[in-house]
Amino acid sequence: MTLVVPVTPTTTPSYFCIAATVTPPDPTIDPTHQWDILDDPEQRHFYFKQSVFRHKNELPPEIPVELLVAMGWAETGEAHYWNNDYIPSIGLRDGILQVTEASGFHEKWARDNQNGALYNNTPMGIESNVIDAISYLQYLSSNIDSYTIGYGEAFNDIENSRTVRILLHYNGGPNPILVYKNRQGNRNYLNNVANMLEARVPGDVGCGDSGLVASLRKGQDIVNNLVGP
């Protein structure tokens, strides 16, 4: 049975706020529906936001909740209709937030808990992907000062430098500049997230961050200069 959930309402839900301090209405997934297949993109989008806000307190300090939502838009929401089951032409099923095997966190929560929550289009599959993405972001936050290969101090003078660098490595791994020079990864990732944070997120969850948008765009300019044409 496919669970029918509310589509995005015309008014902003009260629990989606700029401070992200209000608990979502569903603190846990209903166990009677946790394995329902979600065919409707709006259902998947709904459960993605539920999972993000359910685990908002686990985010590292550099990553506000609205930024994680923007990452979801940039990774699969805009182009692939919130498809947690999306498989690129080369690679594995990496979920809405594209948690790759190379990150070390791909389907880690499912393996650690032996709960079968692989990246599929079910509430539990989406929950698993969000938890793994947050775990990876926590890891990057704890280790970001050791990541300077390929760019040195190039990002040090921009506001929100740590946030920009965490996203850079989320997409490009330990040596993102080399990855982009080899025409792998997504060299426009920072700008893509900035676009979603500016254009999609305010209407989606009722919050945004113009300062962070500006920082991401400055970071993208630095990436472009380092990578070259």
C-alpha positions in Angstrom: 0.0 0.0 0.0 1.2 3.4 -0.9 0.9 6.0 1.9 -0.8 9.2 0.9 0.8 12.2 2.7 0.0 15.9 2.4 1.6 17.7 -0.4 3.4 21.0 0.2 0.7 23.3 1.6 0.1 26.9 0.4 1.2 28.2 3.8 4.5 27.5 5.4 4.3 24.8 8.1 5.0 26.3 11.5 7.7 23.7 12.3 9.8 24.9 9.3 11.3 28.0 10.7 14.6 29.9 10.3 15.7 28.9 13.8 14.7 25.3 13.3 13.9 25.0 17.0 10.4 23.4 16.8 10.1 19.7 16.8 8.5 18.2 13.7 5.0 16.8 14.1 6.2 13.2 13.7 9.2 12.6 16.0 9.4 9.0 14.6 8.3 7.2 11.5 5.0 5.4 11.8 6.1 1.7 11.9 3.0 0.6 10.0 4.1 2.7 7.0 7.9 2.8 7.2 8.3 0.5 4.3 5.6 1.9 2.0 6.8 2.7 -1.5 6.6 6.4 -2.2 5.8 6.8 -5.9 4.9 10.5 -5.7 7.8 12.9 -5.7 5.9 15.1 -3.2 5.7 12.2 -0.8 9.4 11.7 -1.0 10.0 15.4 -0.7 7.7 15.5 2.4 9.6 12.6 4.1 12.9 14.1 3.3 12.0 17.3 5.1 10.6 15.3 8.0 13.9 13.4 8.3 16.0 16.6 8.1 14.1 18.3 10.8 13.9 15.2 12.9 17.7 15.0 13.0 18.4 18.8 12.9 20.1 18.7 16.3 22.7 16.3 15.0 23.9 18.6 12.3 27.4 20.1 12.9 27.5 23.8 13.8 28.6 24.9 10.3 25.6 23.4 8.6 22.2 25.1 9.3 19.2 23.0 8.6 18.2 25.1 5.6 21.5 24.4 4.0 20.9 20.6 4.2 17.6 21.1 2.5 19.3 23.1 -0.2 21.8 20.3 -0.7 18.8 17.9 -1.2 17.4 20.2 -3.8 20.8 20.4 -5.5 21.6 16.7 -5.4 18.4 15.1 -6.6 15.4 17.2 -5.7 15.5 19.6 -8.7 16.6 17.2 -11.5 15.5 13.8 -10.2 12.3 14.4 -8.4 13.5 13.5 -4.9 14.3 10.0 -6.1 16.1 8.2 -3.2 16.4 5.2 -5.6 18.3 7.3 -8.3 21.3 5.6 -9.8 23.7 7.7 -12.0 25.0 6.3 -15.2 28.2 5.2 -13.3 27.9 4.4 -9.7 25.5 3.1 -7.0 22.2 4.1 -5.6 23.4 7.0 -3.4 20.1 8.5 -2.2 18.6 11.9 -2.2 21.7 13.4 -0.6 24.1 11.3 -2.8 26.1 9.7 0.0 28.7 7.9 -2.1 30.5 4.7 -1.2 33.8 6.6 -1.4 32.6 8.8 1.6 32.7 5.7 3.8 29.1 6.5 5.0 27.1 4.9 2.2 24.2 2.9 3.8 26.3 2.9 7.0 23.3 3.4 9.3 21.5 0.4 7.8 24.7 -1.8 8.1 25.4 -0.7 11.7 21.8 -1.3 12.8 21.0 -4.3 10.5 17.6 -2.8 9.9 17.5 -3.2 6.1 17.1 0.6 5.5 18.8 0.8 2.2 18.5 3.8 -0.1 15.1 3.1 -1.6 11.9 5.2 -1.9 10.4 4.3 1.5 10.2 6.5 4.6 12.9 4.4 6.2 15.2 4.5 3.1 15.0 8.3 3.0 15.6 8.4 6.8 18.7 6.3 6.3 20.1 8.5 3.6 19.6 11.7 5.7 21.2 10.1 8.8 24.2 9.0 6.7 24.6 12.4 5.1 24.6 14.1 8.5 27.1 11.6 9.9 29.4 12.4 6.9 29.0 16.1 7.5 29.8 15.5 11.2 33.0 13.7 10.1 34.0 16.5 7.7 33.3 19.1 10.4 35.6 17.3 12.8 38.4 16.9 10.3 38.1 19.9 8.0 41.2 21.7 9.3 43.3 18.8 8.0 41.9 19.2 4.5 43.8 21.7 2.5 45.3 19.7 -0.3 45.0 21.5 -3.6 43.9 24.9 -2.2 46.0 25.8 0.9 44.6 29.0 2.5 42.6 30.1 -0.5 39.2 30.0 1.3 40.4 31.4 4.6 39.3 35.0 4.0 35.7 34.4 3.1 32.9 34.4 5.5 31.6 31.0 6.5 34.8 29.5 5.2 34.4 26.2 7.1 30.9 25.7 5.8 32.1 26.3 2.2 35.0 23.9 2.6 32.8 21.2 4.2 30.5 21.3 1.2 33.4 21.3 -1.2 34.7 18.1 0.3 31.2 16.6 0.6 31.1 16.7 -3.1 34.7 16.3 -4.2 36.3 14.1 -1.5 39.7 14.7 0.1 41.1 16.4 -2.9 38.2 18.2 -4.7 40.4 20.5 -6.8 42.2 17.6 -8.4 38.9 15.8 -8.9 37.4 18.8 -10.7 40.6 19.2 -12.8 40.1 15.6 -13.9 36.6 16.5 -14.9 35.0 14.4 -12.3 32.5 15.3 -9.5 30.5 18.5 -9.9 32.8 21.6 -10.1 29.8 23.9 -9.9 28.5 22.3 -6.7 28.8 25.3 -4.5 27.0 27.5 -6.9 24.3 24.9 -7.4 23.6 24.7 -3.7 23.7 28.5 -3.5 21.1 28.7 -6.2 18.8 26.3 -4.4 19.3 28.0 -1.0 18.3 31.3 -2.7 15.6 30.2 -5.0 14.0 27.1 -3.6 14.5 26.8 0.1 12.7 30.0 1.4 9.5 29.0 -0.2 10.0 25.3 0.8 10.8 25.6 4.5 10.3 29.2 5.3 13.9 30.1 5.9 17.0 31.2 4.0 20.4 32.7 4.5 21.5 35.4 2.0 24.9 35.7 3.7 25.6 32.0 3.2 24.5 32.3 -0.4 27.1 35.0 -0.9 29.8 32.9 0.8 29.0 29.9 -1.4 29.2 32.0 -4.6 32.6 33.5 -3.4 33.8 29.9 -2.8 32.7 28.9 -6.3 34.7 31.8 -7.7 37.8 30.5 -5.9 37.1 26.9 -7.1 36.8 28.2 -10.7 40.2 30.0 -10.4 41.9 27.0 -8.9 40.5 24.5 -11.4 40.9 26.7 -14.5 39.0 26.4 -17.8 
